[in-house]
Amino acid sequence: MKKGMLKSIVATLILAIVCTAGITAQATFKSKKHNQNGDRPTPTERAERITEKMTKKLELSDYQSDQVGDLNLNLANQISSIRKSEMTKDEKREEIKGLRTGYQSSISGILTPEQNEKWLQWIENRKNKREESGKRPHHGNRGKGERGGNR
């Protein structure tokens, strides 16, 4: 009788640990996509977050960080206004693609050759991770089934 009860307690504890880990993982994932209020981050919050990451990963000087921060904020504001516009999805996609191309060339003008190499590698790694996970960058089915319908 004691052996059966012990197994039951151990199984319950394992189940509790697994459930807690899942909930924690979901909270962590959501925190990366949302701000403290649970809303999507504002353009300013997005720009600050990417500038902070770039400053660390690329070892930017204070001057470079300020310049990159201005570019990131400008890009985030422009993308936000395009997303709110009345354009079709395809028109929005093309507009944003053009903005990103201009952004890339502006960033390259700020970075040293070594930093630019790191930047290009970072972008390539992000692209590869998206492709490996089956996600398309900046658009796609986003949580919908293979046929594009709701689950």
C-alpha positions as CSV (number, residue, x, y, z in Angstrom):
1,M,0.0,0.0,0.0
2,K,2.8,2.4,0.9
3,K,4.6,1.6,-2.4
4,G,1.5,2.5,-4.5
5,M,1.0,5.7,-2.5
6,L,4.6,6.7,-3.0
7,K,4.3,6.1,-6.8
8,S,1.2,8.3,-6.9
9,I,2.9,11.1,-5.0
10,V,5.9,11.0,-7.3
11,A,3.7,11.0,-10.4
12,T,1.8,14.0,-9.1
13,L,5.0,15.9,-8.4
14,I,6.4,15.1,-11.8
15,L,3.1,16.3,-13.4
16,A,3.2,19.5,-11.4
17,I,6.8,20.2,-12.5
18,V,6.0,19.6,-16.1
19,C,2.9,21.8,-16.0
20,T,4.8,24.6,-14.2
21,A,7.6,24.4,-16.8
22,G,5.1,24.8,-19.6
23,I,3.5,27.8,-18.0
24,T,6.8,29.4,-17.4
25,A,7.9,28.9,-21.0
26,Q,4.7,30.5,-22.2
27,A,5.2,33.5,-20.0
28,T,8.8,33.9,-21.2
29,F,7.7,33.7,-24.8
30,K,5.0,36.2,-24.3
31,S,7.3,38.6,-22.5
32,K,9.5,38.8,-25.6
33,K,6.6,39.7,-27.8
34,H,4.7,42.0,-25.4
35,N,5.5,44.8,-23.1
36,Q,4.8,44.9,-19.3
37,N,1.1,45.8,-19.8
38,G,0.7,42.7,-22.0
39,D,0.3,44.9,-25.1
40,R,2.4,44.8,-28.2
41,P,5.5,47.0,-27.7
42,T,5.3,50.5,-29.0
43,P,7.7,51.6,-31.8
44,T,9.8,53.3,-29.2
45,E,10.0,50.1,-27.1
46,R,10.9,48.0,-30.1
47,A,13.6,50.5,-31.2
48,E,15.1,50.6,-27.7
49,R,15.1,46.8,-27.4
50,I,16.9,46.3,-30.8
51,T,19.3,49.1,-30.1
52,E,20.3,47.6,-26.8
53,K,20.8,44.2,-28.4
54,M,22.9,45.7,-31.3
55,T,25.0,47.8,-28.8
56,K,25.9,44.6,-26.9
57,K,26.3,42.2,-29.8
58,L,28.2,44.6,-32.1
59,E,30.1,46.4,-29.3
60,L,28.9,49.8,-30.5
61,S,30.5,53.0,-29.2
62,D,28.1,55.5,-27.5
63,Y,28.1,57.6,-30.6
64,Q,27.3,54.6,-32.8
65,S,24.6,53.5,-30.4
66,D,23.0,56.9,-30.5
67,Q,23.0,56.9,-34.3
68,V,21.7,53.3,-34.6
69,G,19.0,54.2,-32.0
70,D,17.8,57.1,-34.1
71,L,17.7,54.8,-37.2
72,N,15.9,52.1,-35.3
73,L,13.3,54.5,-33.9
74,N,12.7,56.0,-37.3
75,L,12.3,52.6,-38.9
76,A,10.0,51.4,-36.2
77,N,7.8,54.5,-36.5
78,Q,7.6,54.2,-40.3
79,I,6.7,50.5,-40.1
80,S,4.1,51.2,-37.5
81,S,2.4,53.8,-39.7
82,I,2.6,51.5,-42.8
83,R,0.9,48.7,-40.8
84,K,-1.9,51.1,-39.7
85,S,-2.4,52.4,-43.3
86,E,-5.1,51.4,-45.7
87,M,-2.7,49.7,-48.1
88,T,-3.1,46.0,-49.1
89,K,-0.9,43.4,-47.4
90,D,1.2,43.2,-50.5
91,E,1.7,46.9,-50.7
92,K,2.6,47.1,-47.0
93,R,5.1,44.2,-47.5
94,E,6.8,46.0,-50.4
95,E,6.9,49.3,-48.6
96,I,8.5,47.7,-45.5
97,K,10.9,45.8,-47.7
98,G,12.0,49.1,-49.2
99,L,12.4,50.7,-45.8
100,R,14.5,47.7,-44.6
101,T,16.8,48.0,-47.6
102,G,17.4,51.6,-46.9
103,Y,17.9,50.9,-43.3
104,Q,20.5,48.2,-44.1
105,S,22.6,50.6,-46.1
106,S,22.3,53.3,-43.4
107,I,23.5,50.9,-40.7
108,S,26.4,49.8,-42.9
109,G,27.6,53.4,-43.0
110,I,27.7,53.6,-39.2
111,L,29.4,50.3,-38.4
112,T,33.1,49.5,-38.8
113,P,33.9,46.7,-41.3
114,E,34.3,44.2,-38.4
115,Q,30.9,45.3,-36.9
116,N,29.3,45.2,-40.3
117,E,30.5,41.6,-40.7
118,K,29.0,40.7,-37.3
119,W,25.8,42.5,-38.2
120,L,25.4,40.6,-41.5
121,Q,26.1,37.3,-39.8
122,W,23.5,38.1,-37.1
123,I,20.9,38.8,-39.8
124,E,21.8,35.6,-41.6
125,N,21.5,33.6,-38.4
126,R,18.1,35.1,-37.7
127,K,16.9,34.3,-41.2
128,N,18.1,30.7,-40.9
129,K,16.4,30.2,-37.5
130,R,13.1,31.5,-39.0
131,E,13.5,29.1,-42.0
132,E,14.4,26.1,-39.7
133,S,11.3,26.7,-37.5
134,G,9.1,27.0,-40.6
135,K,8.3,30.6,-40.1
136,R,8.4,33.1,-42.8
137,P,9.9,36.5,-41.9
138,H,7.5,39.3,-41.1
139,H,4.4,37.6,-42.6
140,G,2.8,34.3,-43.3
141,N,0.2,32.2,-41.6
142,R,1.0,33.2,-38.0
143,G,-0.6,30.4,-36.0
144,K,-2.9,29.2,-38.7
145,G,-3.0,25.7,-40.3
146,E,-1.3,24.6,-43.5
147,R,-4.2,25.9,-45.6
148,G,-4.2,29.3,-43.9
149,G,-7.5,28.7,-42.1
150,N,-8.1,29.2,-38.4
151,R,-7.4,26.2,-36.2
